[in-house]
Amino acid sequence: MQLAEQQINQAIALRAKHEEDKDHFEAEIKRYQDKLYEKEEENKIDDDQSTAPTKEKAKTGEFQNPLAILKLRLAKIVATNREKKRLMD
C-alpha cells in the first residue's frame, strides 16, 4: 500500500514537472519567434531604405520563414518515427 502511494506521488510529481517544463519550452519558443519577427521587420525597414543587399541580410535570409523550417524538421521526425515503428512491428 505504501509503495503504491509512493509511486502515485512520484507520477504526480513527474506530471507536474513535465507541465512546468512544457510551459517553459513554449514560452522560450514564443520569445524566439518574437525575436525572429522583430528581425524580419527590421530587415523590411532596411530593405525599404537601401536597395543594395548587405552581408547581414544574406546571413538571415535562410531564417526568413521559421515556420517552414520547423515543418520540415517535424516531417523528418515523423518519418523517422514511422520507420522505427515499422521496424519494431
N, C-alpha and C positions, 0 to 999 in steps of 0.2 A: 504494500500500500504506500509506504513512504517512498520507495523507489519510483513508483508511478507518478507521485506528486512532484518529485524532483524532475522527472523527465518532462512533465507537463509544464512546470515552471521554466525549465530550460527552453522548451519550444516557444513559449510565450515571449521569453527574453530575446530569442533569436528573431522572432517575427517583428518585435519592436525595433531591434537593431536594423533589420532589413528595411523596414519602413523609413527609419531615420536616414539610412544610407541612400535610399531611393530618393527621398526628398532633397537631400544634399546634392546628389548627382543631377537631378532635374534642375535645381537652382543654378548649378555650375553650367549646365548646357545652355540655359536661358541667358546667363551672363555672357557666355562666349558668343551666342547668336547675336546678342545686342551689340557686342563689340564689333563683330563682323558687319552688321548692318551699318553701324556708325562709320566704319572704314569705307564701305561701299558708298555711303552718302558723301564722304569727304572726297572720294575718287570722282564721283559725278561732278562735284563742285570744281575740282581741279581740272577735269576734262572740259568743263564749260569755260574755264578761264584760260587754258592753254590748249593748243591743238597738238603739240609735239609730245609723244609718249616719253615717260621717264622710266628709269630702271625700277623705281619703287612700284609703279603701276604694272610693269611686266611681272614682277615677283608676285603681286597679289592677284593677278589675273586668273590664276588657276583656282582661286578660292572665291570667285565671284558668286558661285551658287553652292553654298554648303549643303543645302537640302539634296541636291543631285548627288553629291559625293556620299552623303550618308545613305541614300537609297542604294547606290552601287555597293557600298560596304554591306548593307543589310542583305541584299540579294546574294552576295557571295557567301555570307554566313549561313543563310537559309539553304543554299545549295550544298554547302559542306555538311550541314546537319542532316539533310536528306540522304546524302551519300553515307554518312556514318550510320544512320538508322537502317538503311538498306543492308549495309554490311553486317550489322548486328542481327538483323532478322535472318 
